[in-house]
Amino acid sequence: MLKIEIFFVSLDAICTYTYNAYARMKRILICILLIFCGLLAAERSYAQYYSWGADPTSFRWRQMRGEKYRVVYPDTARNTAERMMYYLDAVSEDISYGYIHPQMSIPFVVHPENMLSNGLVMWLPKRVEFLSTPLINGYSMPWVKQLVAHEYRHAVQYNNLNRGIVKALSYIIGQQSSTIGLLFMPLWMMEGDAVMNETEMSTFGRGLQPSFSMGYRAYGDITTEFKSRDKWFCGSYKDYIPSHYNLGYFMCRYGYSAYGAILGNDMAEITARRPWMVVSNSWVFKKLYGTTQPRLFSDTFRTLNEHWMSLPDIEQTTEQIAIPEPQSYTTYSYPMATPEGKIIALKEDLDTPQRFVVIDPQSGKEQRLYYTGIVSTRPMLDGYGRLWWTEYRRSPLFAQKVASKLYFLNTHTGKKQRIKSQANILYPTPTLKAGIAWVEFTADGTYHIVHNPGSEASYRISMECGKEVHGLAWDNATEALYILVTDDDGMHIARIERDAIVPI
């Protein structure tokens, strides 16, 4: 009996020890799980999920607040931020025209030291990114005004997409649900609607520029000559295809004229209530307008082509020169005649980096002159065999710091040299007696015209804030510099004098 009793006591002790060990292990696992959940919550709360690149660390950030938005900007870009606030206030009542729901509350972030002009709406966290340097090949609408009219329209689209199942998912997965909402509206419709909005809010917007429809007009009747429509929606690595901005504008504009409705609003409303229709855009168009996406495409460009063909023919006054047979889509830009009768041009294609080439117009032979980076403004050839141009240079540390630097090439020796300057230089222009002039742009949004720096005849004139320079030229007859200026009144030409800028 004694041995049996000892045996049962020992078994009870073992069971008690095992239970205590299990309880301790359970507590440890619970603590680990809580710590892991805490780390996930901290990352969700404080980390920037999606980054578009860093700005210089020297920036001191400030913000201005409105009722439905706020502008975040470096202190050096205060003038740009104030103009942005002015435009946001001006369009806030009309930006949601045609949509059921107004624009969402969203911050605007200004990046003033990136010369690659752009703007886009991003999520995780949600914000509008503004590269505030005006577009090089701009038109008669100030860049900040164009960005506000375009990007703020996207804030309207997102708020109308954030309904139904997308809104429900936002309570579970947060702003990541916005990526699902983007499936309910095709990219061409989002961008086309925004281009249509900015065009309607300007006197001569992007959609009305002749260059905006040039690609389609050059192809002719694309609805009958090209069987596949996928190329026009998806692009091509072989042929030139206008972007979804061009495609979307014409289709949205035709849809508004034909059906009297904003396509984006109808698309967002029906897909929020019937998310399964995301499988096919044609289902949505069939339900809404009794048509399909391919038919909408055909109707749009058949109507446009009939209009373009009805215009008077223009007499051809130019002569083509011989060039080598291109192997893929190729462009020659900025042709410049040399004293020897040859032509220097910037050549681009899908196979080789940008380069300057020398073309013999008689034989059609072509010789590579020099490889370049991405050219920012048009090159110029002076009377001394020097080829001047500017190109973009990205900072190795900060993705949002991209400068425009000045170079020249001695076409006789092939030697390249960079003009050392901290400024962003645009539009190099040879002047009288081997002189040189250019335009400088500073992060505060101001343009400066510089002539013959470092010489006795040098001068520097600063433009008023809000005025953009989109070209600089020298006239031998009047021996004066002329600039192309864009402001709230449109675009005009002005003459540069030593101490003044005189509109003409």
C-alpha positions as CSV (number, residue, x, y, z in Angstrom):
1,M,0.0,0.0,0.0
2,L,2.8,2.3,0.8
3,K,4.4,1.9,-2.6
4,I,1.1,2.4,-4.4
5,E,0.4,5.6,-2.4
6,I,3.8,7.1,-3.3
7,F,3.1,6.3,-6.9
8,F,-0.1,8.3,-7.0
9,V,1.4,11.2,-5.2
10,S,4.2,11.3,-7.8
11,L,1.8,11.3,-10.7
12,D,-0.2,14.1,-9.2
13,A,3.0,16.2,-8.9
14,I,3.9,15.5,-12.5
15,C,0.4,16.6,-13.7
16,T,0.6,19.8,-11.6
17,Y,4.0,20.6,-13.0
18,T,2.9,20.0,-16.6
19,Y,-0.2,22.2,-16.1
20,N,1.9,25.0,-14.7
21,A,4.4,24.8,-17.6
22,Y,1.5,24.8,-20.1
23,A,0.0,27.9,-18.4
24,R,3.3,29.7,-18.5
25,M,3.8,28.9,-22.2
26,K,0.3,30.1,-22.9
27,R,1.0,33.4,-21.2
28,I,4.3,33.8,-23.1
29,L,2.5,33.1,-26.4
30,I,-0.2,35.6,-25.6
31,C,2.4,38.2,-24.7
32,I,4.3,37.6,-28.0
33,L,1.0,37.9,-29.9
34,L,0.1,41.1,-28.2
35,I,3.6,42.6,-28.9
36,F,3.3,41.5,-32.6
37,C,-0.2,43.1,-32.9
38,G,1.2,46.3,-31.3
39,L,4.0,46.5,-33.8
40,L,1.5,46.0,-36.6
41,A,-0.7,48.8,-35.2
42,A,2.3,51.1,-34.8
43,E,3.3,50.5,-38.4
44,R,-0.2,51.1,-39.6
45,S,-0.5,54.3,-37.6
46,Y,2.8,56.0,-38.2
47,A,4.6,54.6,-41.2
48,Q,4.2,55.9,-44.7
49,Y,3.0,52.9,-46.6
50,Y,3.8,54.2,-50.0
51,S,6.6,56.7,-50.7
52,W,7.1,58.6,-53.9
53,G,10.7,59.5,-53.0
54,A,12.4,61.8,-50.5
55,D,12.9,65.6,-50.7
56,P,16.1,67.3,-49.5
57,T,16.5,67.1,-45.8
58,S,17.2,70.9,-45.6
59,F,13.4,71.6,-46.1
60,R,11.5,73.1,-43.3
61,W,7.9,72.1,-43.8
62,R,4.8,74.3,-43.3
63,Q,1.1,74.0,-44.0
64,M,-1.9,76.1,-44.9
65,R,-5.4,75.0,-44.1
66,G,-8.7,75.4,-45.9
67,E,-12.1,74.0,-45.2
68,K,-11.7,70.8,-47.3
69,Y,-8.0,70.6,-47.8
70,R,-4.6,71.7,-46.6
71,V,-1.4,72.5,-48.5
72,V,1.9,71.1,-47.1
73,Y,4.9,72.9,-48.5
74,P,8.6,73.8,-47.8
75,D,9.1,77.3,-46.5
76,T,10.9,78.2,-49.7
77,A,7.8,77.5,-51.7
78,R,5.4,79.8,-49.8
79,N,4.5,81.8,-52.9
80,T,3.5,78.6,-54.8
81,A,1.5,77.4,-51.9
82,E,-0.4,80.7,-51.6
83,R,-1.3,80.6,-55.4
84,M,-2.4,77.0,-55.0
85,M,-4.7,78.0,-52.1
86,Y,-6.1,80.7,-54.3
87,Y,-6.9,78.3,-57.1
88,L,-8.3,75.7,-54.8
89,D,-10.7,78.2,-53.3
90,A,-11.7,79.4,-56.8
91,V,-12.6,75.9,-58.1
92,S,-13.9,74.3,-54.9
93,E,-17.6,75.0,-55.8
94,D,-17.4,73.7,-59.4
95,I,-14.8,71.0,-59.3
96,S,-17.4,68.3,-58.6
97,Y,-19.7,69.3,-61.5
98,G,-21.6,66.3,-62.8
99,Y,-20.9,64.0,-59.8
100,I,-23.3,63.2,-57.0
101,H,-20.7,63.5,-54.2
102,P,-18.3,66.4,-53.8
103,Q,-14.5,66.2,-53.5
104,M,-13.0,64.4,-50.5
105,S,-10.8,66.2,-47.9
106,I,-7.2,65.6,-48.9
107,P,-3.8,67.2,-48.4
108,F,-1.7,68.7,-51.2
109,V,2.0,68.2,-50.9
110,V,4.3,70.6,-52.9
111,H,7.7,69.4,-54.2
112,P,9.5,72.5,-55.6
113,E,12.9,71.1,-56.5
114,N,11.9,68.5,-59.1
115,M,12.2,69.9,-62.6
116,L,10.2,67.0,-64.1
117,S,6.8,68.5,-63.9
118,N,4.1,66.2,-62.8
119,G,1.2,65.7,-60.3
120,L,-0.8,62.7,-59.1
121,V,-3.2,61.5,-56.4
122,M,-1.7,58.8,-54.2
123,W,-3.0,56.6,-51.3
124,L,-1.6,54.9,-48.3
125,P,-1.7,57.6,-47.0
126,K,-4.0,59.6,-49.3
127,R,-2.6,62.9,-50.7
128,V,-2.0,64.8,-53.9
129,E,1.6,65.2,-54.9
130,F,2.5,68.4,-56.8
131,L,5.8,68.8,-58.7
132,S,5.3,72.6,-58.8
133,T,7.9,73.4,-61.5
134,P,5.9,74.5,-64.6
135,L,5.8,72.2,-67.6
136,I,8.4,73.1,-70.2
137,N,6.0,72.7,-73.2
138,G,3.1,74.4,-71.4
139,Y,0.3,76.3,-73.0
140,S,-1.8,79.3,-72.1
141,M,-2.8,78.1,-68.6
142,P,-0.5,78.5,-65.6
143,W,0.9,75.2,-64.4
144,V,-0.4,75.4,-60.8
145,K,-3.8,76.2,-62.1
146,Q,-3.8,73.2,-64.4
147,L,-2.6,70.9,-61.6
148,V,-5.4,72.1,-59.3
149,A,-8.1,71.7,-62.0
150,H,-6.8,68.2,-62.9
151,E,-5.7,66.6,-59.6
152,Y,-8.5,68.0,-57.6
153,R,-10.9,66.4,-60.0
154,H,-9.4,63.0,-59.0
155,A,-10.3,63.8,-55.4
156,V,-13.9,64.0,-56.6
157,Q,-13.7,60.7,-58.5
158,Y,-12.2,58.9,-55.5
159,N,-14.9,60.1,-53.2
160,N,-17.6,58.8,-55.5
161,L,-15.8,55.5,-55.9
162,N,-15.5,55.2,-52.1
163,R,-19.1,53.8,-51.8
164,G,-20.8,50.5,-51.3
165,I,-18.4,47.6,-51.0
166,V,-15.3,49.8,-51.1
167,K,-16.6,51.9,-48.2
168,A,-17.3,48.7,-46.2
169,L,-13.9,47.3,-46.9
170,S,-12.3,50.6,-45.7
171,Y,-13.4,49.8,-42.2
172,I,-11.5,46.5,-42.4
173,I,-8.4,47.2,-44.4
174,G,-8.3,51.0,-44.3
175,Q,-7.1,53.0,-47.3
176,Q,-6.0,49.9,-49.0
177,S,-9.6,49.5,-50.1
178,S,-9.0,52.4,-52.5
179,T,-7.0,50.1,-54.8
180,I,-10.1,48.0,-55.1
181,G,-12.1,51.1,-56.0
182,L,-9.8,51.8,-58.9
183,L,-11.0,48.6,-60.5
184,F,-14.4,50.2,-60.9
185,M,-13.3,53.0,-63.3
186,P,-10.9,52.5,-66.2
187,L,-7.8,54.6,-66.3
188,W,-8.7,56.3,-69.6
189,M,-12.0,57.4,-68.0
190,M,-10.3,58.8,-64.9
191,E,-7.7,60.8,-66.8
192,G,-10.0,61.8,-69.6
193,D,-12.5,63.2,-67.2
194,A,-9.8,65.2,-65.4
195,V,-8.4,66.5,-68.7
196,M,-12.0,67.5,-69.8
197,N,-12.4,69.3,-66.5
198,E,-9.1,71.3,-66.8
199,T,-10.0,72.1,-70.4
200,E,-13.4,73.5,-69.5
201,M,-11.8,75.6,-66.7
202,S,-9.3,77.3,-69.1
203,T,-9.6,79.5,-72.1
204,F,-7.6,77.2,-74.3
205,G,-6.9,74.0,-72.3
206,R,-4.9,70.9,-73.1
207,G,-7.8,69.2,-74.9
208,L,-8.1,72.0,-77.4
209,Q,-4.4,72.1,-78.3
210,P,-3.8,71.0,-81.9
211,S,-0.9,68.8,-80.7
212,F,-3.3,66.9,-78.4
213,S,-5.2,65.4,-81.4
214,M,-2.2,65.3,-83.8
215,G,-1.5,61.6,-83.4
216,Y,-5.0,60.5,-84.2
217,R,-5.3,62.9,-87.1
218,A,-2.1,61.6,-88.6
219,Y,-3.3,58.0,-88.5
220,G,-6.6,58.9,-90.2
221,D,-9.7,56.7,-89.7
222,I,-8.4,54.4,-86.9
223,T,-11.8,52.7,-86.6
224,T,-11.6,50.9,-90.0
225,E,-7.9,50.8,-90.8
226,F,-6.9,49.1,-87.5
227,K,-8.7,45.9,-86.5
228,S,-7.4,45.6,-83.0
229,R,-8.6,48.2,-80.5
230,D,-6.5,46.8,-77.6
231,K,-3.5,48.8,-78.9
232,W,-5.3,52.1,-78.4
233,F,-6.3,51.3,-74.9
234,C,-3.1,49.4,-73.8
235,G,-0.3,51.1,-75.8
236,S,2.5,49.6,-77.8
237,Y,6.3,49.2,-77.7
238,K,6.5,49.2,-81.5
239,D,4.1,51.9,-82.8
240,Y,3.3,55.4,-81.6
241,I,0.0,55.4,-79.6
242,P,-1.4,58.5,-78.0
243,S,-1.7,58.2,-74.2
244,H,-4.8,57.4,-72.1
245,Y,-5.0,61.2,-71.5
246,N,-5.7,61.8,-75.1
247,L,-7.9,58.7,-75.6
248,G,-9.9,59.4,-72.4
249,Y,-10.5,63.1,-73.1
250,F,-12.1,62.4,-76.6
251,M,-14.2,59.5,-75.3
252,C,-15.4,61.3,-72.2
253,R,-16.1,64.4,-74.3
254,Y,-18.1,62.4,-76.9
255,G,-20.0,60.6,-74.1
256,Y,-21.0,63.9,-72.5
257,S,-22.2,65.2,-75.9
258,A,-24.0,62.0,-76.9
259,Y,-25.6,61.0,-73.6
260,G,-25.6,64.3,-71.6
261,A,-23.9,62.7,-68.7
262,I,-20.5,62.6,-67.0
263,L,-19.3,59.0,-67.7
264,G,-17.3,58.8,-64.5
265,N,-20.2,59.6,-62.2
266,D,-22.5,57.0,-63.8
267,M,-19.7,54.4,-63.7
268,A,-18.9,55.1,-60.1
269,E,-22.6,55.0,-59.0
270,I,-23.5,51.7,-60.7
271,T,-20.4,49.8,-59.8
272,A,-20.7,50.8,-56.2
273,R,-24.1,49.1,-56.1
274,R,-23.2,46.3,-58.4
275,P,-19.5,45.5,-57.9
276,W,-19.7,42.3,-59.9
277,M,-20.0,44.4,-63.1
278,V,-16.3,45.2,-62.7
279,V,-15.8,42.0,-64.8
280,S,-16.6,44.0,-68.0
281,N,-16.8,47.7,-68.8
282,S,-19.1,46.8,-71.7
283,W,-21.7,45.4,-69.2
284,V,-21.7,48.8,-67.5
285,F,-22.0,50.8,-70.8
286,K,-24.7,48.4,-72.0
287,K,-26.7,49.0,-68.8
288,L,-26.2,52.7,-68.8
289,Y,-26.3,53.8,-72.4
290,G,-27.2,50.8,-74.5
291,T,-23.7,50.6,-76.0
292,T,-20.4,48.9,-75.3
293,Q,-16.9,50.2,-74.8
294,P,-15.6,49.2,-78.2
295,R,-18.7,50.8,-79.8
296,L,-18.2,54.0,-77.8
297,F,-14.6,54.0,-79.1
298,S,-15.7,53.6,-82.7
299,D,-18.5,56.2,-82.4
300,T,-16.1,58.7,-80.9
301,F,-13.3,58.5,-83.5
302,R,-15.6,58.0,-86.4
303,T,-17.3,61.3,-85.5
304,L,-13.9,63.0,-84.9
305,N,-12.5,61.8,-88.2
306,E,-15.5,63.1,-90.1
307,H,-15.0,66.5,-88.5
308,W,-11.3,66.5,-89.2
309,M,-11.8,65.4,-92.9
310,S,-14.3,68.3,-93.3
311,L,-11.7,70.9,-92.6
312,P,-10.0,72.7,-95.5
313,D,-6.9,71.1,-96.9
314,I,-3.7,72.9,-96.1
315,E,-1.1,73.4,-98.8
316,Q,2.1,71.6,-98.2
317,T,4.9,74.2,-98.2
318,T,7.7,72.0,-96.8
319,E,10.1,69.5,-98.3
320,Q,11.1,66.2,-96.7
321,I,14.7,65.3,-96.4
322,A,16.1,61.8,-96.7
323,I,16.8,59.9,-93.5
324,P,17.7,56.3,-92.8
325,E,14.8,53.9,-92.8
326,P,13.6,53.7,-89.1
327,Q,13.4,50.2,-87.5
328,S,10.9,51.4,-84.8
329,Y,8.9,54.5,-83.9
330,T,11.5,57.3,-84.2
331,T,11.4,61.1,-83.8
332,Y,13.8,63.8,-84.9
333,S,13.5,67.0,-82.9
334,Y,15.0,70.5,-83.0
335,P,16.6,70.5,-86.5
336,M,19.5,73.0,-86.8
337,A,21.3,73.8,-90.0
338,T,25.1,74.0,-90.0
339,P,27.2,76.2,-92.3
340,E,28.3,73.1,-94.2
341,G,24.6,72.5,-95.3
342,K,24.0,69.6,-93.0
343,I,21.4,69.2,-90.2
344,I,21.9,68.5,-86.5
345,A,18.9,67.0,-84.7
346,L,18.0,65.2,-81.6
347,K,17.0,61.6,-82.3
348,E,14.9,59.3,-80.1
349,D,13.6,55.8,-80.7
350,L,12.6,52.8,-78.6
351,D,16.0,51.0,-79.0
352,T,18.7,53.6,-78.2
353,P,19.2,56.5,-75.8
354,Q,18.7,60.1,-76.9
355,R,21.6,61.4,-79.1
356,F,22.5,64.2,-81.4
357,V,22.9,63.1,-85.0
358,V,24.3,64.9,-88.1
359,I,22.2,64.3,-91.3
360,D,23.3,64.8,-94.9
361,P,20.1,66.0,-96.6
362,Q,21.5,65.1,-100.0
363,S,22.5,61.5,-99.4
364,G,20.3,60.7,-96.3
365,K,23.4,59.4,-94.5
366,E,23.4,59.9,-90.7
367,Q,26.2,60.1,-88.2
368,R,26.0,60.0,-84.5
369,L,27.4,63.1,-82.8
370,Y,26.9,62.6,-79.1
371,Y,24.7,60.7,-76.6
372,T,22.8,62.8,-74.1
373,G,20.7,62.4,-71.0
374,I,17.0,63.4,-71.0
375,V,17.0,66.8,-72.7
376,S,14.9,69.4,-70.9
377,T,14.7,72.3,-73.3
378,R,15.5,72.7,-77.0
379,P,19.2,72.8,-78.1
380,M,20.7,75.7,-80.0
381,L,23.7,75.9,-82.3
382,D,25.7,79.1,-82.4
383,G,27.9,80.5,-85.1
384,Y,31.1,79.1,-83.6
385,G,30.3,75.4,-83.8
386,R,29.1,75.1,-80.2
387,L,25.9,73.1,-79.5
388,W,24.1,74.2,-76.4
389,W,21.4,72.2,-74.5
390,T,20.1,71.5,-71.0
391,E,19.3,68.1,-69.6
392,Y,17.9,66.7,-66.4
393,R,20.2,65.5,-63.6
394,R,18.8,63.6,-60.6
395,S,20.3,63.8,-57.2
396,P,21.8,60.5,-56.1
397,L,20.3,60.9,-52.6
398,F,16.9,62.5,-53.0
399,A,14.4,61.3,-55.6
400,Q,12.5,64.6,-55.5
401,K,15.5,66.7,-56.3
402,V,16.0,66.8,-60.1
403,A,17.9,69.7,-61.6
404,S,18.3,71.1,-65.2
405,K,21.9,71.7,-66.1
406,L,23.6,73.4,-69.0
407,Y,26.0,71.8,-71.4
408,F,27.7,72.7,-74.7
409,L,29.5,70.5,-77.2
410,N,32.2,71.7,-79.6
411,T,31.0,70.0,-82.8
412,H,34.5,70.3,-84.4
413,T,36.4,68.6,-81.6
414,G,33.6,66.5,-80.0
415,K,34.5,67.9,-76.5
416,K,31.6,68.3,-74.1
417,Q,31.6,70.7,-71.2
418,R,29.1,71.6,-68.4
419,I,28.5,75.1,-67.2
420,K,29.0,74.9,-63.4
421,S,26.1,76.5,-61.7
422,Q,23.8,75.7,-58.8
423,A,20.8,77.1,-60.6
424,N,18.3,75.3,-62.8
425,I,19.0,76.5,-66.3
426,L,16.6,76.5,-69.2
427,Y,16.5,77.7,-72.8
428,P,20.2,78.5,-73.6
429,T,20.2,81.1,-76.4
430,P,23.3,82.3,-78.3
431,T,23.3,86.1,-78.7
432,L,25.4,88.7,-80.5
433,K,29.3,88.4,-80.5
434,A,29.5,84.9,-79.0
435,G,27.2,85.9,-76.1
436,I,24.9,83.6,-74.3
437,A,21.6,84.0,-72.4
438,W,19.4,81.6,-70.5
439,V,16.5,81.3,-68.1
440,E,17.0,80.3,-64.5
441,F,14.2,78.8,-62.3
442,T,14.3,78.9,-58.5
443,A,12.4,76.8,-56.0
444,D,10.3,79.8,-54.9
445,G,8.6,79.7,-58.3
446,T,10.5,82.6,-59.8
447,Y,12.0,82.8,-63.3
448,H,15.2,84.9,-64.0
449,I,16.6,86.0,-67.4
450,V,20.4,85.9,-67.4
451,H,22.5,87.5,-70.1
452,N,26.3,87.1,-70.6
453,P,27.1,86.2,-66.9
454,G,30.5,87.2,-65.7
455,S,31.1,89.9,-68.4
456,E,30.8,93.7,-68.3
457,A,27.6,93.5,-70.3
458,S,25.9,91.0,-68.0
459,Y,22.5,91.6,-66.4
460,R,19.9,89.6,-64.6
461,I,16.1,90.3,-64.6
462,S,13.7,88.6,-62.3
463,M,10.1,87.9,-63.3
464,E,7.1,88.5,-61.1
465,C,5.9,85.4,-59.1
466,G,3.1,83.7,-61.0
467,K,4.6,84.5,-64.5
468,E,6.0,81.5,-66.3
469,V,8.7,81.6,-69.1
470,H,8.2,79.0,-71.9
471,G,10.7,80.2,-74.5
472,L,13.6,82.5,-75.1
473,A,14.9,83.8,-78.4
474,W,17.4,86.3,-79.9
475,D,16.5,88.6,-82.8
476,N,19.4,89.8,-84.9
477,A,17.4,92.6,-86.5
478,T,16.5,94.3,-83.3
479,E,19.4,92.9,-81.3
480,A,17.1,92.0,-78.4
481,L,15.9,89.0,-76.4
482,Y,12.3,87.9,-76.5
483,I,10.5,85.6,-74.1
484,L,7.2,83.7,-74.2
485,V,5.3,84.4,-71.0
486,T,2.2,82.6,-69.4
487,D,0.2,84.0,-66.6
488,D,-3.5,84.3,-65.6
489,D,-4.2,86.4,-68.6
490,G,-2.9,83.8,-71.0
491,M,0.2,83.7,-73.1
492,H,2.1,86.6,-74.7
493,I,5.5,87.7,-76.1
494,A,7.7,90.2,-74.3
495,R,10.9,91.9,-75.1
496,I,13.8,91.9,-72.7
497,E,15.6,95.2,-72.1
498,R,18.5,95.7,-69.7
499,D,16.3,96.8,-66.8
500,A,12.8,95.9,-67.8
501,I,10.5,93.4,-69.5
502,V,8.3,95.1,-72.1
503,P,5.1,93.2,-73.4
504,I,4.6,93.5,-77.2
